[in-house]
Structure formats: structure tokens, C-alpha cells
Amino acid sequence: MKIYIASPLFNEIEKARNVELKSLLKSFGHEVYLPQEDGGVAFDILKNDSDAAKVRKEVFENDIEQIKKCDIMLCVLDGRTLDEGVCLELGVAYTLGKKCVGYKTDQRSLDKYGDNLMVEGCLEEIFHSKEEIVKYISSIDR
């Protein structure tokens, strides 16, 4: 199975958690695509390439191509608000018929009933701990 991790990647804590999730998923023998490592972060690429429009388009197109190739999308839903990029990646994956699941350890949300209903409607399941992810990953066929 190929798993795409859609997650915020804009600070050290987010990046470290993403790497930890990738390592966890790979330990079960799955191929894992993590945009910050496997596709590149536009801000980092732009330090060496001044053509912002070109870089942003390449990063976008590469991530979309990887969504097309994945079997499962794991969306990290932590934060005061949901990350816009994660929401777009989720919408694309859902529209393509990919299995979409969430991971939320943060109790904050803007809606007293949960996160945005359009986001939650795309998700088959939302996990609240790494143990729940492990149980799920252990149960799926490779």
C-alpha cells in the first residue's frame, strides 16, 4: 500500500511529527509519501531558485501526482484551524476515490460539533492516538 501523509509542515514540531508518522507507517512495510521529504517544500526550494511561480507549480503538480498514486491518505488534523493544504489534498484524494483517514490529537476546533463537516465527511475514520493508527495499519492488506 502507498500512503500519502497530508500534514502541516511549517515548524519544527510539525516536521518532526510527520517524520515520526512516516517511520511508523514504513515499519509495517508500506510505501509512504511525505511531501516535506519526498516532494520538497516550496519555501526551501526558493532559497536556491528565484522563479517562485515555477517552483510553486512544480511542487503542486508533484503532490497531485503522488495523491493519484496513493492508496490511502492520512490527514493530520491538528491545529486551531485545519491546514488549507491538507484540506485541498484531502478533497483531491476523496474525489479520486482514495481511502481517507484522519489523525487528530488536538482538542481545538472552530465548530462545537467537531471540525468542518465537509472535511469530516471525506474521512472514513479519525484516529486520536498512534496506537489507533497502528491498529488500523495492522489490519489492512499490503
N, C-alpha and C positions, 0 to 999 in steps of 0.2 A: 504494500500500500504506500502511496505517496501522500504525505501530509503537508499541508501549507499552513504555516503559523502566521496569522494576521494579528499584529500587535503594535501598540505604540512603541517607538524606538528612538525616543528623543532625549533620554537621560541615562545615566549610568545604571540606575536601578532597573529601569525597563529593559535595557540591553542585556544586563546580567540575567534577569529572569528569563528572557527569551532564549538565551544560550542554554540555560538550565533546562528549559522545556524541550529544546531541540535534542539535547543529550538524553533526556529521559525517553523521548519517543524513539530515538535511534537505538536505544538499548533493547528495544523489542523487535529490532530488525527492520524497521520501516525506513523508507527514504523520506527525508524531511527537508522542506524548502523554507528557509528563514531569510526573508528579504534583506535584513541588515548584513548578513554574511554572504548570502548566495547571489544576491541581485545588486546590492550596492545601495548606499544612502546618498541621495542627490546632494545634500549639503557637503558630504565628504568628497564626492567626486568633483564638485565645483571648486574645490581648493586647487585642483590641477587642470581644470578645463573651464574656461570662461564663457562658453556657449551654454547659458542656462536653459534656453528653450530646447536645445538638442538633448542635453543631459536629462532634463525632466521628462521629455518624451520617451527616451530610451528606457529609463527606469520604469516608467508607467507601462510601456509596451511589454517589457520583460516580465514584470509582475503579472500582468494579464495573461501572458502566455503560460506562465507557471500555474496560475489558477486553472487554466484549461486542462493542464496535465495532472492535476491532483485528484485524489480520490476523496480525501477528507480535508475540510478546512476547520482548523481550531482557531477560534477568535478569542483574544484576550479582551475582556470587557471592563477591566478595572479603570478607575479614574472618576473624577467628579462628573464628567460627561464622557460619552463614548468617543473614541478617536475617529475622526472623519474618514481617514484612510481605511481603517478596519471596517467601517460601515460600507464603504464602496466595495471593498474586496468581498465582503460577505454577500452583498447584493449580486455581484457578478457570479460568485460560486453558486448561490441559491438558484439563480436563473439558469445556470448550466446544469442543474440537477445534481450538484455535488452534495455529499453528506456534510452538513454544517453543525458544529457543536461549539459551545462557548465555555469559557473559563473565567469565573468571577469570584474574587476573594474580597472585593471591596463592597462595603455595605451601602455606599452612597449611590443615589440615583436621583434624577430630576423628577421622576414620576413616583408618587407614593405607592403605586402598584408594581413597580419594577422599572426596567429600562424601557426604551421606546418599543411600543408594541410591534412595529414593523420589523425591528431588529429581532426581537424575541420570536416573532412569527417565522423567521427564517431558520431558527435553531431547533434541532431535534432534541437537544438536551443541553443543560448548563451545569457544569461541574463547579464545585466550590472548594475543592482541595486537590492536591496532586494525587492523593490516594484514589479519589474518584476517577481521575484521568487514567491511572494505572489499571484500575478495574475494567474500565471501558476498553482501553487499548489491548488488554489481555484477552478480551472477549471477541475481538474482530479478527477475521481471517486476513492473512497477508496476501 
